[in-house]
Amino acid sequence: MLDVDILIIGGGPAGISAAIWCSRVGMDHLLIEEKEMLGGQLRLIHNRIIDYPGLQAENGEEMRNLFVRHAESLQCRYRVNTRAVKIDGAGKVAVAETGGLKTRIGFRYLIYAAGAVRRKLGVPGEKEMFARGEMYSATKDSHLFKGKSVAVVGGGDRAFEGACLLAEAGAHVYLIHRSERFRARQAYLSRAQSYQNIRILPNRRVKAIIGEDQTEAVELVRLSGESCFLPVSAVFVRIGMEPNSGLVQHVAGTDADGYIVSDGYGKTRCEWLYAIGDNCLGPLYSSIAGAAGQGAAAAKHIASRLAGERARTVK
């Protein structure tokens, strides 16, 4: 069994930032990440990043490399391909699995930075679509759909931005949303409405994705119950994110959408649990800069608590 002062679950910007600050202030720590590399959702960002102060990266992979290089230069301890499968709050022990082998990790404080995942439609044909590898980026893959019809599902900024990028590349875009009210900012709405090759279809939901070897169509249902089939070559699902909060829901408070409730330091209602990043920020406030800031705040707050505990022990 391993023992550390700080266990960090999640290797995205929030978790990496927390590890950097743990190393910076000399705290014994270990970061575990279930994927094969650190970086979280940075690897999914294919456009230029222009809103991180002092660092304008060409894409998420470039920023990921910089983050990892920084962490390694400070000798931050981390393990990849390692998934947290259970948290024992009473004993302050996490069970982690690496290649089928389980390890118990004791901790004094846990920083939970497991992030969020893209929400799925949950309709017939979607699982098969993703299994075929049809998970496209509107930035990187838009050229593949020049002259073709595609569906973008969602009503937020990402859906409208993706629709515009695809339209600019010459695709015929159907923007499908379940209501006539959109969460996207007015700038995105106006931009999408200016393209003749974007058709906005409100008050419709996707009932199924059709196609065996590749996507061929979507089945749509109106509020009235009337359905129709729309021939498309691809479906871009952009309906928001879901927080990875399940592992700590039994000890942390969550809001109606499952996001963990934490304060400005990342502290939750549980004394030893801090939650940072996309599993608590929510979609409106999610950002790389925000996640990194939360990681720093959580690590520094824990450092001050540990210093106080050790001072009391010495007395």
For each residue, the residues with C-beta under 8 A, 3 or more apart:
1: 93 103 104 105 106
2: 30 103 104 105 106
3: 105 106 107
4: 7 28 29 30 77 105 106 107 108
5: 27 28 29 107 108 109 306
6: 18 22 27 28 29 30 107 108 109 110 111 299 302
7: 4 29 30 32 94 105 107 109 110 111
8: 15 18 19 22 29 30 31 32 110 111 113
9: 15 31 32 84 94 110 111 112 113 114 247
10: 14 15 31 33 40 112 113 114 115 244 277 279
11: 15 16 31 32 33 35 37 38 39 40 78 80 113
12: 15 16 38 39 40 41 42 113 115 277 278 291
13: 16 17 40 42 67 277 288 291 292 295
14: 10 17 18 40 113 115 276 277 278 291 292 294 295
15: 8 9 10 11 12 18 19 31 33 38 40 111 113 276 277 295
16: 11 12 13 19 20 31 38 39 67 68 70 71 76 292 295
17: 13 14 20 21 291 292 293 294 295 296 299
18: 6 8 14 15 21 22 29 31 111 113 276 295 296 298 299
19: 8 15 16 22 23 29 31 71 76 77 78 295 299
20: 16 17 23 24 70 71 74 76 295 296 299
21: 17 18 24 25 295 296 299 300 303
22: 6 8 18 19 25 27 28 29 76 299 303
23: 19 20 26 27 29 71 74 75 76
24: 20 21 74 299
25: 21 22 299 300 303
26: 23
27: 5 6 22 23 299 302 303 306
28: 4 5 6 22
29: 4 5 6 7 8 18 19 22 23 76 77
30: 2 4 6 7 8 77 78 79 105
31: 8 9 10 11 15 16 18 19 38 76 77 78 79
32: 7 8 9 11 78 79 82 83 84 96 105
33: 10 11 15 37 38 78 79 80 81 82
34: 81 82 83 84
35: 11 38 39 40 80 81
36: 80 81
37: 11 33 43 64 68 80
38: 11 12 15 16 31 33 35 64 67 68 71 78 80
39: 11 12 16 35 42 43 60 61 64 67 68
40: 10 11 12 13 14 15 35 43 115 277
41: 12 44 45 60 115 278
42: 12 13 39 45 60 61 63 64 67 288
43: 37 39 40 60 61 64
44: 41 60 137
45: 41 42 49 59 60 61 63
46: 59 60 137 139 140
47: 59 139
48: 56 57 58 59
49: 45 52 55 56 57 58 59 60 63 288
50: 56
51: 287 288 289
52: 49 55 56 57 63 288 289
53: 289
54:
55: 49 52 63 66
56: 48 49 50 52
57: 48 49 52 60 62 63 66
58: 48 49 62
59: 45 46 47 48 49 62 63
60: 39 41 42 43 44 45 46 49 57 63 64
61: 39 42 43 45 64 65
62: 57 58 59 65 66
63: 42 45 49 52 55 57 59 60 66 67 288
64: 37 38 39 42 43 60 61 67 68
65: 61 62 68 69
66: 55 57 62 63 69 70
67: 13 16 38 39 42 63 64 70 71
68: 16 37 38 39 64 65 71 72
69: 65 66 72 73
70: 16 20 66 67 73 74
71: 16 19 20 23 38 67 68 74 76 78
72: 68 69 75 76
73: 69 70
74: 20 23 24 70 71
75: 23 72
76: 16 19 20 22 23 29 31 71 72
77: 4 19 29 30 31
78: 11 19 30 31 32 33 38 71
79: 30 31 32 33 82 96 98
80: 11 33 35 36 37 38
81: 33 34 35 36 98 99
82: 32 33 34 79 96 97 98
83: 32 34 96 97 98
84: 9 32 34 87 94 95 96 114 247
85: 95 96 97 102
86: 94 95 247
87: 84 93 94 95 110 247 248 250 251
88: 91 92 93 94 95
89: 92 250 251 270 272 273
90:
91: 88 106
92: 88 89 106 107 108 110 272
93: 1 87 88 104 105 106 107
94: 7 9 84 86 87 88 104 105 107 110
95: 84 85 86 87 88 102 103 104 105
96: 32 79 82 83 84 85 102 103 104 105
97: 82 83 85 100 101 102 103
98: 79 81 82 83 101 103
99: 81
100: 97
101: 97 98
102: 85 95 96 97
103: 1 2 95 96 97 98
104: 1 2 93 94 95 96
105: 1 2 3 4 7 30 32 93 94 95 96
106: 1 2 3 4 91 92 93
107: 3 4 5 6 7 92 93 94 110 272
108: 4 5 6 92 272 306
109: 5 6 7 272 273 274 302 305 306
110: 6 7 8 9 87 92 94 107 248 272 273 274
111: 6 7 8 9 15 18 266 274 275 276 295 298 299 302
112: 9 10 247 248 252 260 273 274 275 276 279
113: 8 9 10 11 12 14 15 18 275 276 277 279 291 295
114: 9 10 84 244 245 247 277 279
115: 10 12 14 40 41 243 244 277 278 279
116: 241 242 243 244 278 279 286
117: 241 242 244
118: 237 240 241 242
119: 237 239 240 241 242
120: 126 237 239
121: 126 153 206 209 237 239
122: 126
123: 126 206 207 208 209
124: 207 208 209
125: 128 129 208 209 210 211 215
126: 120 121 122 123 129 130 209 235 237
127: 130 131
128: 125 131 132 209 211 212
129: 125 126 132 134 209 211 215 235
130: 126 127 133 134 135
131: 127 128
132: 128 129 213 214
133: 130
134: 129 130 214 215 234 235
135: 130
136: 140 141 144 234 236
137: 44 46 140 141
138: 141 142 152 161 162 163 165 166 236
139: 46 47 142 165
140: 46 136 137
141: 136 137 138 144 145
142: 138 139 145 165 166 168 169 171
143: 146 169
144: 136 141 148 234
145: 141 142 148 150 166 169 170 171 233 234
146: 143 169 170 171
147: 170 171 172
148: 144 145 171 172 232 233 234
149: 171 172 173 174 230 231 232 233
150: 145 166 171 172 173 174 232 233 234 235 236
151: 173 174 176 206 218 230 232 234 235 236
152: 138 159 162 163 166 173 174 175 176 236 238
153: 121 159 176 177 206 235 236 237 238 239
154: 158 159 175 176 177 237 238 239 240
155: 159 160 177 178 179 181 182 183 184
156: 159 160 182 183 184 238 239 240 283
157: 160 161 183 184 185 188
158: 154 161 162 238
159: 152 153 154 155 156 162 163 175 177 184 236 238 239
160: 155 156 157 163 164 175 182 184 188 189 191 192
161: 138 157 158 164 165 188
162: 138 152 158 159 165 166 236 238
163: 138 152 159 160 166 167 173 175 192 198
164: 160 161 167 168 188 191 192 195 198
165: 138 139 142 161 162 168 169
166: 138 142 145 150 152 162 163 169 171 173 236
167: 163 164 170 171 173 192 195 197 198
168: 142 164 165 195
169: 142 143 145 146 165 166
170: 145 146 147 167 197
171: 142 145 146 147 148 149 150 166 167 197
172: 147 148 149 150 197 199
173: 149 150 151 152 163 166 167 195 197 198 199
174: 149 150 151 152 199 201 230 232
175: 152 154 159 160 163 192 198 199 200 201
176: 151 152 153 154 201 204 205 206 218 220
177: 153 154 155 159 180 182 200 201 202 203 204
178: 155 203 204 205
179: 155 202 203
180: 177 202 203
181: 155
182: 155 156 160 177 189 202
183: 155 156 157
184: 155 156 157 159 160 188 189 192
185: 157 188 189
186: 189 190
187: 190 191
188: 157 160 161 164 184 185 191 192
189: 160 182 184 185 186 192 193
190: 186 187 193 194
191: 160 164 187 188 194 195
192: 160 163 164 167 175 184 188 189 195 198 200
193: 189 190 198 200
194: 190 191
195: 164 167 168 173 191 192 198
196:
197: 167 170 171 172 173
198: 163 164 167 173 175 192 193 195
199: 172 173 174 175
200: 175 177 192 193
201: 174 175 176 177 204 220
202: 177 179 180 182
203: 177 178 179 180 222 223
204: 176 177 178 201 220 221 222 223
205: 176 178 220 221
206: 121 123 151 153 176 209 218 219 220 221 235
207: 123 124 218 219 220 221 227
208: 123 124 125 218 219
209: 121 123 124 125 126 128 129 206 215 217 218 219 235
210: 125 215 216 217 218 219 229
211: 125 128 129 214 215 216 217
212: 128
213: 132
214: 132 134 211 233
215: 125 129 134 209 210 211 218 232 233 234 235
216: 210 211 231 232 233
217: 209 210 211 229 230 231 232
218: 151 176 206 207 208 209 210 215 229 230 232 235
219: 206 207 208 209 210 227 228 229 230
220: 176 201 204 205 206 207 227 228 229 230
221: 204 205 206 207 225 226 227
222: 203 204 225 226 227
223: 203 204
224:
225: 221 222
226: 221 222
227: 207 219 220 221 222
228: 219 220
229: 210 217 218 219 220
230: 149 151 174 217 218 219 220
231: 149 216 217
232: 148 149 150 151 174 215 216 217 218 235
233: 145 148 149 150 214 215 216
234: 134 136 144 145 148 150 151 215
235: 126 129 134 150 151 153 206 209 215 218 232
236: 136 138 150 151 152 153 159 162 166
237: 118 119 120 121 126 153 154
238: 152 153 154 156 158 159 162
239: 119 120 121 153 154 156 159
240: 118 119 154 156 283
241: 116 117 118 119 278 283 286
242: 116 117 118 119 258
243: 115 116 254 257 258 259 260 278 279 280
244: 10 114 115 116 117 247 279
245: 114 248 249 252 254 258 259 260 275 279 280
246: 249
247: 9 84 86 87 112 114 244
248: 87 110 112 245 251 252 260 268 270 273 275
249: 245 246 252 254 258
250: 87 89
251: 87 89 248 268 270 273
252: 112 245 248 249 260 261 262 268 269 270 273 275
253: 260 261 268 269
254: 243 245 249 257 258 259 260 261
255: 258 259 261 282
256:
257: 243 254 282
258: 242 243 245 249 254 255
259: 243 245 254 255 279 280 281 282
260: 112 243 245 248 252 253 254 268 275 279 280
261: 252 253 254 255 268 269 280
262: 252 265 266 267 268 274 275 276 280
263: 266 267
264: 297
265: 262 274 297 298 301
266: 111 262 263 274 275 276 280 294 297 298 301
267: 262 263 273 274 298 301
268: 248 251 252 253 260 261 262 273 274 275
269: 252 253 261
270: 89 248 251 252 273
271:
272: 89 92 107 108 109 110
273: 89 109 110 112 248 251 252 267 268 270
274: 109 110 111 112 262 265 266 267 268 298 301 302
275: 111 112 113 245 248 252 260 262 266 268 279 280
276: 14 15 18 111 112 113 262 266 279 280 291 294 295 297 298
277: 10 12 13 14 15 40 113 114 115 280 281 291 294 295
278: 12 14 41 115 116 241 243 281 286 291
279: 10 112 113 114 115 116 243 244 245 259 260 275 276
280: 243 245 259 260 261 262 266 275 276 277 294
281: 259 277 278 285 286 287 290 291 294
282: 255 257 259 285 286
283: 156 240 241 286
284:
285: 281 282 290
286: 116 241 278 281 282 283 290 291
287: 51 281 290 291
288: 13 42 49 51 52 63 291 292
289: 51 52 53 292 293
290: 281 285 286 287 293 294
291: 12 13 14 17 113 276 277 278 281 286 287 288 294 295
292: 13 14 16 17 288 289 295 296
293: 17 289 290 296 297
294: 14 17 266 276 277 280 281 290 291 297 298
295: 13 14 15 16 17 18 19 20 21 111 113 276 277 291 292 298 299
296: 17 18 20 21 292 293 299 300
297: 264 265 266 276 293 294 300 301
298: 18 111 265 266 267 274 276 294 295 301 302
299: 6 17 18 19 20 21 22 24 25 27 111 295 296 302 303
300: 21 25 296 297 303 304
301: 265 266 267 274 297 298 304 305
302: 6 27 109 111 274 298 299 305 306
303: 21 22 25 27 299 300 306 307
304: 300 301 307 308
305: 109 301 302 308 309
306: 5 27 108 109 302 303 309 310
307: 303 304 310 311
308: 304 305 311 312
309: 305 306 312 313
310: 306 307 313 314
311: 307 308 314 315
312: 308 309 315
313: 309 310
314: 310 311
315: 311 312
